[in-house]
Amino acid sequence: MSSVRSQNAETQVTVIVIGAGERGQLYCQYALELPERLKVVGVADPKEFSRNHLQKLHNIPEDKVFDDWSKVISYGKFADAVIITTPDKFHRDIAVAFANEGYHILLEKPMATTEQGCRDITEACLHNGVMLSVCHVLRHYPPMRKIKEMIDSGAVGEVINIQHIEQVGYWHFAHSFVRGNWCCEEKSTFSLLAKCCHDVDLLSWWMNKYRCTKVSSFGSLSHFRKENKPNGASSRCLDCKIEQDCCYSAKKIYLDMHKRGISGWPVSVICDTPSVKSITDSLQHGPYGRCVYDSDNDVCDNQVVNLSFSGGQTATLTMVAFTESLCQRVVRVFGTKGELNLNADGQLQLYDFLRQQTVEVQVETPIVLSEVQKSLSSHAIADYLLMDNFVEAVARKDPSIISTSPEEILTSHLLVFQAEKARRESCVISLDDH
């Protein structure tokens, strides 16, 4: 459920940020917008620039600024909760450690990069009685919530099939999954888990009347491969003779964006203080200037997941890199009495079989966008609603407010691992055996 504000006096929640990068800074915007509800009292990050930046924004005392998360544990408990936004491979150890210290946890997706890691986090939170909210922001995106509401109300009858498409975006995939932090499994994890664990979660949530019984998956790294490197291409974009003819050019993505006045994501990822000089230097020497056909990437750039449910229903998830839209989902829900269609702009339509009419479905936004700084309105305000949900739950000491239970989160994550296993082994996995 989305947060329902208490009518009583506001209770300020205190948090420590573990990982002060892009996502950590974004979630902390909530404290700047609503300081009576949330206060950032500590930060840990190995990068001096990142932790100092967050320290200045939130006026964090010097003795609460750390270069290693383990030093926060050693310091002793001094906040209600932690926001964990570190690289994925560190999630398990950090989350378990802070759960054992009694901190409530907001954890960036995915929970962990192994099945056992996910189980360990769930067990630690349940054993210590702490709240866990994993950042499945799509559950808070108003059109997705409206789809859930309409399915549950019977507006389309019994659901027979759902088609869900995650349009990653051609240059976004090149930035994050070819050149960036999620380019190879050794550094992070497989792309379905990193990018689409919350899409699988949506399908599980929408179909929660039924049990998922079988899963299969197909996909590959089809395009961003060394054998697809054009003749005459260089290993770096800045000295490439055919760069102008390449849609994945790092020069186009970063330098041209900066010239258009964009200094935030993705430009801010490749250098701390973006300028023509700093961006150029990064592209000359860092990973983001590499040719997309000459990198160390190994994760899928397209993947399909097929789910079969206990009542005979089916659902498919398609993750594809090669789209104009960035992270805009397209959804079709086919029921016995009607069909729901969500387009990439967040517009939802219902076709009613009995009336033979298509109607626009009104999707209400719980708050007015002007109340929130622009940086908090990403994912079409879902990030704000996620934070509001978690802060309200901690403030009221009521875990039922959080939109997903630890058990639900674990179940949908384990389904992602099974889907990837099915892809690798070219098989259909029966979940009755697991």
Buried (B, 14 or more C-beta within 10 A) or exposed (E): EBBEEEEEEEBBBBBBBBBBBBBBBBBBBBBBBBEEBBBBBBBBBEEEEBBBBBBEBBEBEEEBBBEEBEEBBEBEEEBBBBBBBBBBBBBBBBBBBBBBBEBBBBBBBBBBBBBEBBBBBBBBBBEBEBBBBBBBBBBBBBBBBBBBEBBEEEBBBEBBBBBBBBBBBBBBBBBBBBBBBBBBBEBBBBBBBBBBBBBBBBBBBBBBEBEBBBBBBEBEBEBBBEEEBEEEBBEBBBEBEEBEEBEBBBBBBBBEBBEEEBEBBBBBBBBEEBEEEBBBBBBEEBBBBBBBBBBEBBBBBBBBBBBBBBEEBBBBBBBBBBBEBEBBBBBBBBBEBBBBBBBBEBEBEBBBEEEEEEEEBEBEEBBEEEEBEEBBBBBBBBBBBBBBBBBBBBBBEEBEBBBBBBEBBBBBBBBBBBBBBBBEEEEEBEBEEE
